[in-house]
């Protein structure tokens, strides 16, 4: 199994990279995010390597004659979601980990301030595919190793900066 596959550039969504969150009610909290891939990114060698790594992980776990149509695969159609940034023709994956992933900036400097990471940034990730079998279902998912912030982007989480949320107070009696 490949331990370190680098994704092509992606749009970050739903980042839980500094504090773990449960993926469902009552589940163990994990670090996670969703990575949105444009049609252009889907044609990249990195994306093809992600697909091949999934196929290899499935064959290693379930045998060379595994029927891929019967597996749950990590690539999802973003057009089926109604979240901001999830567009027709785009795909997404949701890698996760029980261990906190490293987060670095474009110059590979550690990012320790969670406020510098937001949905809408362009990122790339170090991920690892793994095959699983649970409750009669079989599939392949991606583990999240690390994330690199590539460039700023328009926020897709609806949050605006504080200086845009308020108007100046004209009251001369304000202590500030």
Secondary structure, 3 states (H helix, E strand, C coil): CCCCEECCCEEEEEEEEEEEEECCCCCCEEEEEEEEECHHHHCCHHHHHHHHHHHHHHHHHHCCCCCHHHCECCCEEHHHCCCCCCCCCCEEECCEECCCCEEECCCCCECCCHHHCCCCCEEEEEEEEEEEEECCEEEEEEEEEEEEEEECCCCCCCCCCHHHHCCCCCCCCCCC
